[in-house]
């Protein structure tokens, strides 16, 4: 039952934000991230983030940062793997354009293995949209989170 709720919520997050941004943006690549494991403390958490951007033009960039969750976030997880489709107002991005602060909605549940989704907007002049490519995958722990997510990315040369 919990997995159905999480899947339905993830679908709603993905489709509502996709509809809002699809009209004025183009797909520029895929951002793949690993979020470090850790504990949620009822009202939130902060975990390190390691990302690789693979542009549609073949360009690769590395990013580091953090993921903060606000709202209900209870439990402990091991590493989480996320993949987002990256949309921008133009198909040519300057190096490091994904750097900046992002915000949006998050939902996840983990018991051993887990599911979740995060739809975020931010980056260069808040013009970058990160849409869930697929549900995030967690490989271990017990956790439930529902609320707002804030992510910070910085370009690594």
Backbone as CSV, one residue per row, in Angstrom:
resi,resn,N_x,N_y,N_z,CA_x,CA_y,CA_z,C_x,C_y,C_z
1,UNK,0.820,-1.189,0.000,0.000,0.000,0.000,0.872,1.263,0.000
2,UNK,1.927,1.265,0.808,2.821,2.413,0.862,3.483,2.648,-0.485
3,UNK,3.907,1.575,-1.150,4.556,1.717,-2.459,3.597,2.303,-3.493
4,UNK,2.330,1.933,-3.438,1.342,2.488,-4.359,1.185,3.984,-4.114
5,UNK,1.101,4.391,-2.841,0.988,5.801,-2.492,2.208,6.577,-2.993
6,UNK,3.396,6.037,-2.756,4.628,6.705,-3.176,4.677,6.809,-4.692
7,UNK,4.338,5.732,-5.390,4.355,5.750,-6.851,3.357,6.772,-7.394
8,UNK,2.168,6.828,-6.815,1.150,7.786,-7.265,1.603,9.220,-7.010
9,UNK,2.170,9.478,-5.845,2.648,10.817,-5.523,3.801,11.209,-6.441
10,UNK,4.728,10.289,-6.686,5.849,10.559,-7.585,5.342,10.883,-8.991
11,UNK,4.338,10.162,-9.457,3.764,10.413,-10.775,3.142,11.803,-10.831
12,UNK,2.413,12.191,-9.796,1.779,13.518,-9.748,2.838,14.614,-9.762
13,UNK,3.894,14.457,-8.967,4.978,15.444,-8.946,5.594,15.565,-10.328
14,UNK,5.889,14.439,-10.944,6.549,14.445,-12.252,5.679,15.071,-13.326
15,UNK,4.414,14.720,-13.378,3.566,15.215,-14.459,3.179,16.670,-14.277
16,UNK,2.895,17.109,-13.068,2.484,18.506,-12.900,3.634,19.460,-13.165
17,UNK,4.831,19.127,-12.731,5.953,20.021,-12.991,6.391,19.912,-14.444
18,UNK,6.286,18.741,-15.057,6.645,18.592,-16.461,5.742,19.428,-17.343
19,UNK,4.458,19.428,-17.060,3.510,20.205,-17.850,3.831,21.689,-17.739
20,UNK,4.195,22.142,-16.547,4.475,23.560,-16.323,5.695,24.036,-17.101
21,UNK,6.694,23.200,-17.302,7.937,23.636,-17.917,8.157,23.155,-19.334
22,UNK,7.445,22.135,-19.776,7.689,21.551,-21.096,7.454,22.561,-22.215
23,UNK,6.547,23.486,-22.053,6.174,24.423,-23.098,7.322,25.357,-23.465
24,UNK,8.109,25.813,-22.514,9.113,26.839,-22.764,10.552,26.356,-22.648
25,UNK,10.776,25.056,-22.595,12.131,24.561,-22.391,12.452,23.413,-23.341
26,UNK,13.755,23.089,-23.430,14.215,21.960,-24.223,15.038,21.029,-23.342
27,UNK,15.022,19.761,-23.688,15.821,18.779,-22.952,17.284,18.970,-23.330
28,UNK,18.149,19.149,-22.303,19.569,19.390,-22.570,20.468,18.282,-22.048
29,UNK,19.916,17.289,-21.345,20.744,16.196,-20.856,20.135,15.496,-19.667
30,UNK,20.982,14.695,-19.008,20.569,13.910,-17.844,21.561,14.145,-16.713
31,UNK,21.028,14.387,-15.516,21.837,14.561,-14.308,21.655,13.325,-13.445
32,UNK,22.757,12.619,-13.172,22.739,11.414,-12.348,23.464,11.723,-11.045
33,UNK,22.803,11.443,-9.919,23.374,11.811,-8.615,23.358,10.650,-7.631
34,UNK,24.308,10.684,-6.716,24.347,9.806,-5.558,24.256,10.707,-4.331
35,UNK,23.266,10.441,-3.489,23.113,11.182,-2.238,23.642,10.291,-1.124
36,UNK,24.537,10.819,-0.320,25.111,10.053,0.779,24.051,9.606,1.770
37,UNK,24.302,8.497,2.418,23.380,7.987,3.428,23.401,8.856,4.673
38,UNK,22.419,8.640,5.506,22.352,9.397,6.739,21.012,9.239,7.405
39,UNK,20.775,10.079,8.401,19.540,10.006,9.176,18.696,11.247,8.990
40,UNK,17.372,11.038,9.016,16.424,12.139,9.036,16.026,12.395,10.481
41,UNK,15.814,13.640,10.815,15.511,14.002,12.194,14.124,14.637,12.314
42,UNK,13.109,13.909,11.951,11.699,14.275,12.042,11.359,15.486,11.171
43,UNK,12.010,16.615,11.363,11.661,17.807,10.598,12.596,18.070,9.429
44,UNK,13.522,17.170,9.152,14.379,17.385,8.002,15.701,16.668,8.077
45,UNK,16.483,16.849,7.007,17.802,16.231,6.926,18.667,17.008,5.939
46,UNK,19.982,16.774,5.991,20.919,17.312,5.017,21.942,16.223,4.704
47,UNK,22.139,15.956,3.399,23.060,14.899,2.980,23.919,15.393,1.818
48,UNK,25.174,14.892,1.726,26.048,15.288,0.614,25.548,14.700,-0.708
49,UNK,25.898,15.375,-1.811,25.399,15.037,-3.139,26.564,15.030,-4.127
50,UNK,26.653,14.014,-4.968,27.699,13.881,-5.983,27.006,13.590,-7.313
51,UNK,27.193,14.473,-8.315,26.434,14.357,-9.559,27.315,14.417,-10.798
52,UNK,26.834,13.769,-11.864,27.438,13.842,-13.186,26.353,14.266,-14.168
53,UNK,26.651,15.292,-14.973,25.738,15.755,-16.010,26.236,15.258,-17.350
54,UNK,25.372,14.589,-18.099,25.673,14.140,-19.454,24.770,14.916,-20.397
55,UNK,25.369,15.894,-21.095,24.607,16.746,-21.990,24.203,16.032,-23.261
56,UNK,23.132,16.479,-23.869,22.671,15.916,-25.140,23.721,16.100,-26.229
57,UNK,24.601,17.086,-26.058,25.666,17.351,-27.026,26.931,16.536,-26.749
58,UNK,26.887,15.608,-25.783,28.028,14.761,-25.460,28.916,15.312,-24.352
59,UNK,28.658,16.511,-23.900,29.465,17.129,-22.842,29.199,16.454,-21.508
60,UNK,30.246,16.338,-20.688,30.129,15.783,-19.337,30.661,16.794,-18.344
61,UNK,29.916,16.933,-17.229,30.333,17.834,-16.166,30.087,17.166,-14.826
62,UNK,30.903,17.551,-13.854,30.749,17.046,-12.480,30.257,18.159,-11.573
63,UNK,29.392,17.769,-10.625,28.856,18.704,-9.642,28.896,18.063,-8.263
64,UNK,29.032,18.880,-7.247,28.956,18.458,-5.854,27.999,19.391,-5.144
65,UNK,27.469,18.951,-4.011,26.573,19.828,-3.278,25.909,19.123,-2.117
66,UNK,24.680,19.539,-1.832,23.934,18.942,-0.723,22.446,18.917,-1.046
67,UNK,21.751,17.982,-0.408,20.305,17.861,-0.516,19.730,18.028,0.877
68,UNK,18.857,19.007,1.034,18.167,19.231,2.307,16.698,18.905,2.105
69,UNK,16.108,18.264,3.099,14.680,17.967,3.062,14.026,18.596,4.276
70,UNK,12.883,19.235,4.034,12.112,19.897,5.082,10.723,19.272,5.114
71,UNK,10.223,19.036,6.282,8.935,18.363,6.428,9.170,17.082,7.201
72,UNK,8.393,16.075,6.920,8.555,14.791,7.594,9.719,14.048,6.955
73,UNK,10.716,13.689,7.739,11.860,12.910,7.261,12.371,12.110,8.450
74,UNK,11.919,10.882,8.563,12.214,10.052,9.725,12.907,8.779,9.274
75,UNK,14.046,8.468,9.866,14.706,7.202,9.611,16.123,7.365,9.104
76,UNK,16.707,6.239,8.674,18.086,6.180,8.218,18.134,5.480,6.869
77,UNK,18.979,5.999,5.972,19.144,5.369,4.656,20.623,5.226,4.328
78,UNK,20.909,4.308,3.427,22.244,4.241,2.836,22.199,5.115,1.586
79,UNK,23.145,4.973,0.690,23.214,5.830,-0.495,21.928,5.754,-1.318
80,UNK,21.549,6.887,-1.904,20.374,7.000,-2.764,20.843,7.390,-4.152
81,UNK,20.290,6.762,-5.180,20.662,7.035,-6.562,19.494,7.708,-7.265
82,UNK,19.760,8.880,-7.869,18.730,9.671,-8.545,19.143,9.973,-9.972
83,UNK,18.159,10.082,-10.849,18.412,10.477,-12.224,17.319,11.454,-12.633
84,UNK,17.731,12.629,-13.142,16.785,13.636,-13.601,17.016,13.940,-15.070
85,UNK,15.945,14.232,-15.810,16.054,14.831,-17.134,16.177,16.328,-16.897
86,UNK,17.143,16.962,-17.553,17.410,18.387,-17.354,16.811,19.180,-18.522
87,UNK,15.971,20.162,-18.171,15.370,21.056,-19.155,15.887,22.469,-18.915
88,UNK,16.104,23.211,-19.997,16.588,24.589,-19.916,15.914,25.418,-21.008
89,UNK,16.022,26.744,-20.917,15.372,27.586,-21.918,16.029,27.527,-23.293
90,UNK,17.256,27.033,-23.364,17.970,26.924,-24.635,18.777,25.630,-24.644
91,UNK,19.122,25.122,-25.834,19.872,23.864,-25.887,21.377,24.068,-25.766
92,UNK,21.837,25.304,-25.654,23.263,25.557,-25.437,23.450,26.175,-24.051
93,UNK,24.080,25.419,-23.180,24.343,25.867,-21.809,25.823,26.162,-21.647
94,UNK,26.144,27.196,-20.883,27.542,27.458,-20.554,28.011,26.404,-19.550
95,UNK,29.312,26.209,-19.468,29.854,25.265,-18.482,29.430,25.696,-17.086
96,UNK,29.018,24.737,-16.269,28.640,25.029,-14.896,27.257,25.646,-14.744
97,UNK,26.453,25.658,-15.811,25.134,26.306,-15.765,24.188,25.665,-14.757
98,UNK,24.424,24.424,-14.382,23.545,23.774,-13.417,23.856,24.189,-11.976
99,UNK,24.959,24.922,-11.774,25.314,25.392,-10.428,24.226,26.302,-9.885
100,UNK,23.980,26.188,-8.584,23.019,27.067,-7.942,22.117,26.323,-6.987
101,UNK,21.074,27.016,-6.561,20.118,26.459,-5.603,18.857,26.003,-6.333
102,UNK,18.312,24.881,-5.902,17.095,24.305,-6.468,16.097,24.078,-5.345
103,UNK,14.834,24.086,-5.669,13.803,23.795,-4.683,12.641,23.091,-5.347
104,UNK,11.890,22.330,-4.555,10.735,21.630,-5.095,10.157,20.657,-4.094
105,UNK,9.433,19.676,-4.616,8.739,18.694,-3.786,9.501,17.379,-3.736
106,UNK,9.334,16.643,-2.630,9.967,15.343,-2.482,9.034,14.380,-1.761
107,UNK,9.131,13.106,-2.127,8.394,12.049,-1.441,9.207,10.760,-1.572
108,UNK,9.331,9.986,-0.483,10.048,8.711,-0.540,9.666,7.825,0.626
109,UNK,9.846,6.528,0.414,9.647,5.534,1.471,10.652,4.412,1.263
110,UNK,11.272,3.964,2.351,12.288,2.917,2.288,12.087,1.925,3.424
111,UNK,12.057,0.656,3.083,12.160,-0.428,4.049,13.008,-1.478,3.350
112,UNK,14.316,-1.465,3.627,15.250,-2.311,2.891,15.634,-1.625,1.591
113,UNK,14.740,-1.654,0.603,14.903,-0.915,-0.651,13.744,0.059,-0.739
114,UNK,13.921,1.163,-1.458,12.860,2.164,-1.446,12.653,2.863,-2.756
115,UNK,11.601,3.673,-2.786,11.221,4.460,-3.947,11.019,5.902,-3.539
116,UNK,11.152,6.811,-4.505,10.874,8.208,-4.242,11.015,9.031,-5.492
117,UNK,10.665,10.316,-5.397,10.803,11.239,-6.518,11.038,12.637,-5.983
118,UNK,11.800,13.425,-6.750,12.090,14.813,-6.418,11.990,15.613,-7.711
119,UNK,11.125,16.590,-7.779,11.024,17.489,-8.930,11.512,18.854,-8.465
120,UNK,12.554,19.391,-9.138,13.215,20.600,-8.653,13.395,21.636,-9.758
121,UNK,13.398,22.911,-9.371,13.639,24.019,-10.284,14.691,24.915,-9.659
122,UNK,15.630,25.427,-10.478,16.649,26.333,-9.949,17.777,26.519,-10.925
123,UNK,19.006,26.550,-10.387,20.181,26.711,-11.221,20.354,28.139,-11.702
124,UNK,20.920,28.283,-12.890,21.216,29.577,-13.469,19.936,30.382,-13.671
125,UNK,19.775,31.449,-12.898,18.611,32.337,-12.952,17.290,31.570,-12.795
126,UNK,17.299,30.510,-12.007,16.119,29.668,-11.766,15.478,29.214,-13.076
127,UNK,16.314,28.963,-14.089,15.799,28.600,-15.404,15.968,27.121,-15.725
128,UNK,16.558,26.344,-14.819,16.794,24.925,-15.049,15.724,24.123,-14.322
129,UNK,15.147,23.150,-14.999,14.133,22.280,-14.410,14.659,20.850,-14.402
130,UNK,14.607,20.186,-13.236,15.033,18.795,-13.098,13.789,17.945,-12.891
131,UNK,13.472,17.111,-13.880,12.288,16.254,-13.820,12.719,14.822,-13.548
132,UNK,12.022,14.111,-12.664,12.404,12.726,-12.367,12.434,11.881,-13.635
133,UNK,13.584,11.253,-13.888,13.763,10.350,-15.026,13.117,9.018,-14.710
134,UNK,13.305,8.609,-13.476,12.688,7.404,-12.946,12.692,7.566,-11.435
135,UNK,12.027,6.687,-10.753,12.004,6.770,-9.292,13.420,6.629,-8.756
136,UNK,13.722,7.348,-7.678,15.023,7.185,-7.050,15.091,5.789,-6.449
137,UNK,16.283,5.268,-6.322,16.469,3.943,-5.733,17.351,4.058,-4.505
138,UNK,16.916,3.439,-3.422,17.705,3.379,-2.201,17.997,1.913,-1.939
139,UNK,19.219,1.632,-1.516,19.626,0.245,-1.358,19.546,-0.273,0.060
140,UNK,19.174,0.540,1.007,19.056,0.020,2.357,18.609,1.065,3.350
141,UNK,17.993,0.598,4.423,17.574,1.485,5.489,16.083,1.425,5.706
142,UNK,15.598,2.311,6.558,14.168,2.462,6.833,13.910,3.948,6.988
143,UNK,13.051,4.515,6.119,12.874,5.954,6.087,11.544,6.302,5.437
144,UNK,10.967,7.432,5.843,9.823,8.015,5.158,10.033,9.521,5.132
145,UNK,9.791,10.136,3.963,9.971,11.582,3.825,8.892,12.131,2.903
146,UNK,8.356,13.283,3.276,7.350,13.966,2.478,7.462,15.449,2.793
147,UNK,7.653,16.275,1.772,7.766,17.701,2.041,8.480,18.432,0.931
148,UNK,9.316,19.385,1.316,10.056,20.209,0.362,11.511,19.782,0.341
149,UNK,12.123,19.910,-0.834,13.538,19.599,-0.990,14.268,20.855,-1.453
150,UNK,15.473,21.053,-0.942,16.346,22.145,-1.375,17.700,21.534,-1.700
151,UNK,18.142,21.737,-2.931,19.400,21.159,-3.372,20.322,22.282,-3.826
152,UNK,21.602,22.157,-3.490,22.604,23.098,-3.939,23.637,22.340,-4.750
153,UNK,23.954,22.842,-5.950,24.978,22.249,-6.805,26.085,23.256,-7.082
154,UNK,27.335,22.788,-7.100,28.439,23.619,-7.522,29.263,22.827,-8.525
155,UNK,29.674,23.500,-9.569,30.441,22.901,-10.666,31.834,22.549,-10.173
156,UNK,32.303,21.358,-10.525,33.644,20.906,-10.164,34.456,20.827,-11.449
157,UNK,35.560,21.577,-11.508,36.397,21.596,-12.727,37.265,20.379,-12.814
